[in-house]
Amino acid sequence: MMTEREESLKMIRETAREFSRKELEPISAKIDEDDFFPVELFRKLGKLGFLGITVPEEYGGSGLGYDAQAIVTEELGYSSASFSLSYGAHSNLVVDSIYRNGSEYIRKTFLPKLCSGEMIASLCLTEPGSGSDALAMKTQARMEGDHFILDGSKTLITNAPYADLMLVYARTGDSFTAFVVLNTDKGVSKGKKFSKMGMRGSPTGEIYFDNVSLNVDRVLGKQGEGKEIILSGLNAERVILSFIFVGLARNALEVSLKYAVERKQFGKSIAEFELIEEKLANMYTRYETSKLLCEKALVEIQNDRMNAIDSAAAILFTAESAEYIAREALQIHGGYGYVKDSGVERLLRDAILGQIGAGTTEIRKHLVASNLVKYFRKNKSLPK
Ligand SMILES: Cc1cc2nc3c(=O)[nH]c(=O)nc-3n(C[C@H](O)[C@H](O)[C@H](O)COP(=O)(O)OP(=O)(O)OC[C@H]3O[C@@H](n4cnc5c(N)ncnc54)[C@H](O)[C@@H]3O)c2cc1C
């Protein structure tokens, strides 16, 4: 007997899978080739209840949890990792954070439009001079009378060209503050959209803030608590974004199995060659291990017990594995894998972002090791 929650998660997976395979998959090559963001399809995610999936119904959301968000991210990631990246940036990095940290005014004013897809959102942390070292940001907001004046610029921002609403982090004196900024606010302008090697179709761009006047009611959380807001969302962000690469890896493994079984050389299916068997076995093992790590981490964020070690370890291993799996998928497809029509080389180009976006592999390794060492010094054991 399934519990009510299991039933609802099963339904979410079926709906997300149907949407992904029927509506997204047929245009996934065009999304990549033309660097095309299917904005109307994105808004449709709102009608399905996916954009505000972790937000209570009173604010226009679906009232579900991170487990449901992970399922949607994974299913979209299977057909188009770039579409799933845009989904994750909107629904987790911004919408979930606005719900968790926003005042009643902010929740009531913006969440219904963000949940329906009427508004598209971006999280703005990275700047030209500060990426991994995010707190070295230069964007600042100073008080003038009863308003903040925001100045600075952000770069490499997912959804930027389409963003109606931006969650912007800025320096306020010695501390940091998060602000809700609108595209229509005077002084906000968009810079260039980057042409990328992968994740094409997920629009990435620059945003400038030139003397943008913001009422104090646009502060997310409390003034000076921006750093806490960034840190409080990081564990969930890492785990949810990992699921893009779980979906991508599953796709790479399935197309590889199909091709290895069908393709014949030397009078037999290439799946029978031991060197191909080794690839399939390693791909499967890596895929299953990533999934288990991510699912374990998901239970922890769901129960608010997450620590930086496990969330960083989950995305570290999943991203490295997705790239490995996509590379092996290409090799199994031989020359055809190198041809764009196969769709396999796209999986590899998209997978590479997993080791860079939302924190790099190097920073994740540092996080895992330094936190382990800190814990060990104090407790003389592993955390669990
Ligand atoms: C497609 C895409 C989408 C993105 N979307 C967003 C978004 O929506 N919002 C947002 O704010 N940002 C976004 N980013 C930015 C992303 O978060 C940064 O690119 C990432 O954090 C790395 O920062 P950086 O590019 O400045 O590299 P840097 O920090 O300059 O790093 C360069 C290299 O040095 C290494 N390095 C840096 N510090 C250390 C260290 N202490 N120890 C060891 N090695 C180190 C890095 O691992 C990397 O290999 C996006 C990036 C991409 C490519």
The ligand as a Gaussian input file, in Angstrom:
#p B3LYP/6-31G(d) Opt

LIG

0 1
 C       25.846000      28.225000     -17.402000
 C       26.098000      28.930000     -16.118000
 C       25.035000      29.355000     -15.331000
 C       25.251000      30.077000     -14.157000
 N       24.171000      30.548000     -13.459000
 C       24.382000      31.381000     -12.391000
 C       23.273000      32.014000     -11.741000
 O       22.107000      31.803000     -12.096000
 N       23.539000      32.877000     -10.719000
 C       24.804000      33.140000     -10.290000
 O       24.964000      33.937000      -9.377000
 N       25.877000      32.531000     -10.883000
 C       25.703000      31.670000     -11.908000
 N       26.771000      31.080000     -12.562000
 C       28.120000      31.356000     -12.088000
 C       28.770000      30.171000     -11.349000
 O       28.189000      30.022000     -10.084000
 C       30.284000      30.448000     -11.311000
 O       30.762000      30.330000     -12.640000
 C       31.016000      29.487000     -10.390000
 O       30.663000      29.683000      -9.049000
 C       32.539000      29.640000     -10.528000
 O       32.938000      30.979000     -10.452000
 P       33.862000      31.602000     -11.593000
 O       33.298000      31.233000     -12.893000
 O       34.043000      33.041000     -11.293000
 O       35.244000      30.842000     -11.454000
 P       36.424000      31.192000     -10.417000
 O       35.900000      31.299000      -9.040000
 O       37.218000      32.333000     -10.946000
 O       37.310000      29.867000     -10.531000
 C       38.228000      29.616000     -11.592000
 C       38.910000      28.288000     -11.290000
 O       39.659000      28.396000     -10.036000
 C       39.215000      27.382000      -9.150000
 N       39.240000      27.907000      -7.788000
 C       38.697000      29.072000      -7.327000
 N       38.893000      29.171000      -6.006000
 C       39.530000      28.047000      -5.613000
 C       40.001000      27.549000      -4.356000
 N       39.822000      28.213000      -3.217000
 N       40.631000      26.340000      -4.350000
 C       40.815000      25.632000      -5.498000
 N       40.403000      26.048000      -6.714000
 C       39.769000      27.235000      -6.757000
 C       37.798000      27.053000      -9.587000
 O       37.385000      25.786000      -9.119000
 C       37.936000      27.123000     -11.092000
 O       38.482000      25.926000     -11.556000
 C       26.580000      30.326000     -13.726000
 C       27.658000      29.866000     -14.480000
 C       27.442000      29.189000     -15.670000
 C       28.629000      28.749000     -16.478000

